[in-house]
């Protein structure tokens, strides 16, 4: 992680690695006569509900930092919000990689019965996973404390000095 937290580059790197590994595993599995794992639309519902939960966790911090709330969130709640957002970025990247690999496998088997529907389902789930990444990045940004313009001290560790 960088000083700015989890970035879209981290998410893209994770997604690319997952696509490559999962594509290789799924290709090997199908080449040896095994069926692909089943997918469910319930996964999309879960992605949406967890995204809403991450948004709700970060909203309290955002409201306070933008002056819309006078009651500061507890440090533990703020920490949980940013950690949940960062975890959601990485989890969304993993899911996006998995579903992209699944869609690529189905793309190569479009002549098989039901492959088109499975490919579309995997593509929609991949898009939902990318939405999870975006949600996490937005909430992480909401939780970022703005730099104080009056603070002339740029040394790490803040204004305390030995």
PAROMAR-370588 format. One line per 2 residues: number of its first residue (from 0); their letters; for each residue x, y, z of C-alpha. Coordinates in nm, 2 decimals, m for minus. Layout:
BEGIN
NUM> a> X/Y/Z  ...
END
This chain:
BEGIN
0> xx> 0.00/0.00/0.00  0.11/0.35/m0.07
2> xx> 0.07/0.66/0.15  m0.25/0.73/m0.04
4> xx> m0.39/0.39/0.04  m0.51/0.13/m0.21
6> xx> m0.52/0.28/m0.57  m0.68/0.17/m0.89
8> xx> m0.34/0.05/m1.00  m0.33/m0.20/m0.71
10> xx> m0.68/m0.32/m0.81  m0.58/m0.35/m1.17
12> xx> m0.27/m0.55/m1.08  m0.47/m0.79/m0.86
14> xx> m0.73/m0.83/m1.13  m0.48/m0.91/m1.40
16> xx> m0.30/m1.17/m1.19  m0.63/m1.33/m1.09
18> xx> m0.75/m1.34/m1.46  m0.43/m1.51/m1.57
20> xx> m0.43/m1.77/m1.29  m0.80/m1.84/m1.31
22> xx> m0.81/m1.86/m1.69  m0.52/m2.11/m1.68
24> xx> m0.69/m2.32/m1.41  m1.04/m2.31/m1.58
26> xx> m0.89/m2.39/m1.92  m0.70/m2.69/m1.77
28> xx> m1.02/m2.80/m1.59  m1.24/m2.79/m1.89
30> xx> m0.98/m2.95/m2.11  m0.99/m3.25/m1.88
32> xx> m1.36/m3.29/m1.90  m1.48/m3.11/m1.59
34> xx> m1.76/m2.87/m1.58  m1.72/m2.50/m1.49
36> xx> m1.84/m2.40/m1.14  m2.19/m2.28/m1.12
38> xx> m2.27/m1.91/m1.10  m2.57/m1.74/m0.94
40> xx> m2.73/m1.40/m0.98  m2.74/m1.39/m0.60
42> xx> m2.37/m1.30/m0.63  m2.47/m0.97/m0.79
44> xx> m2.72/m0.90/m0.51  m2.44/m0.97/m0.26
46> xx> m2.20/m0.73/m0.44  m2.46/m0.46/m0.43
48> xx> m2.56/m0.51/m0.07  m2.19/m0.51/0.04
50> xx> m2.12/m0.20/m0.16  m2.41/m0.02/0.01
52> xx> m2.27/m0.13/0.35  m1.93/0.01/0.26
54> xx> m2.09/0.34/0.14  m2.29/0.36/0.46
56> xx> m1.98/0.31/0.67  m1.79/0.59/0.49
58> xx> m2.08/0.83/0.48  m2.05/0.93/0.85
60> xx> m1.69/1.02/0.81  m1.76/1.21/0.48
62> xx> m2.04/1.41/0.65  m1.81/1.51/0.93
64> xx> m1.52/1.60/0.71  m1.74/1.81/0.48
66> xx> m1.90/2.00/0.78  m2.24/1.84/0.73
68> xx> m2.22/1.68/1.08  m2.10/1.83/1.40
70> xx> m2.06/1.50/1.57  m1.73/1.34/1.49
72> xx> m1.72/0.97/1.42  m1.53/0.76/1.67
74> xx> m1.17/0.68/1.56  m1.26/0.31/1.56
76> xx> m1.56/0.37/1.32  m1.35/0.58/1.09
78> xx> m1.07/0.33/1.09  m1.32/0.05/1.01
80> xx> m1.47/0.25/0.73  m1.14/0.30/0.56
82> xx> m1.03/m0.06/0.61  m1.36/m0.19/0.48
84> xx> m1.32/0.04/0.17  m0.97/m0.08/0.10
86> xx> m1.07/m0.44/0.15  m1.37/m0.39/m0.08
88> xx> m1.13/m0.25/m0.35  m0.91/m0.56/m0.34
90> xx> m1.20/m0.81/m0.31  m1.38/m0.64/m0.60
92> xx> m1.06/m0.68/m0.80  m1.04/m1.05/m0.72
94> xx> m1.40/m1.11/m0.81  m1.36/m0.91/m1.13
96> xx> m1.06/m1.12/m1.23  m1.25/m1.44/m1.16
98> xx> m1.56/m1.34/m1.36  m1.35/m1.21/m1.65
100> xx> m1.16/m1.54/m1.67  m1.49/m1.73/m1.66
102> xx> m1.63/m1.50/m1.93  m1.32/m1.56/m2.15
104> xx> m1.36/m1.94/m2.11  m1.72/m1.92/m2.21
106> xx> m1.63/m1.69/m2.50  m1.42/m1.97/m2.64
108> xx> m1.71/m2.22/m2.61  m1.99/m2.02/m2.77
110> xx> m2.09/m2.31/m2.98  m2.18/m2.51/m2.66
112> xx> m2.54/m2.50/m2.54  m2.60/m2.23/m2.27
114> xx> m2.25/m2.08/m2.31  m2.38/m1.74/m2.43
116> xx> m2.60/m1.70/m2.12  m2.32/m1.80/m1.89
118> xx> m2.08/m1.56/m2.07  m2.33/m1.27/m2.03
120> xx> m2.38/m1.36/m1.67  m2.01/m1.37/m1.60
122> xx> m1.97/m1.03/m1.78  m2.25/m0.87/m1.57
124> xx> m2.09/m1.01/m1.25  m1.75/m0.88/m1.36
126> xx> m1.91/m0.53/m1.42  m2.07/m0.55/m1.07
128> xx> m1.73/m0.64/m0.93  m1.57/m0.34/m1.10
130> xx> m1.85/m0.13/m0.94  m1.73/m0.27/m0.60
132> xx> m1.38/m0.15/m0.68  m1.51/0.20/m0.76
134> xx> m1.72/0.20/m0.45  m1.42/0.11/m0.23
136> xx> m1.21/0.38/m0.39  m1.48/0.64/m0.35
138> xx> m1.53/0.56/0.02  m1.15/0.55/0.08
140> xx> m1.13/0.90/m0.07  m1.42/1.02/0.16
142> xx> m1.22/0.91/0.46  m0.91/1.10/0.36
144> xx> m0.83/1.38/0.60  m0.76/1.70/0.40
146> xx> m0.42/1.86/0.44  m0.44/2.17/0.66
148> xx> m0.32/2.48/0.48  m0.18/2.63/0.80
150> xx> 0.04/2.33/0.87  0.39/2.42/0.75
152> xx> 0.54/2.10/0.90  0.60/1.85/0.62
154> xx> 0.81/1.61/0.82  0.68/1.26/0.87
156> xx> 0.53/1.20/1.21  0.36/1.54/1.25
158> xx> 0.45/1.84/1.45  0.61/1.66/1.74
160> xx> 0.98/1.68/1.75  1.25/1.53/1.97
END
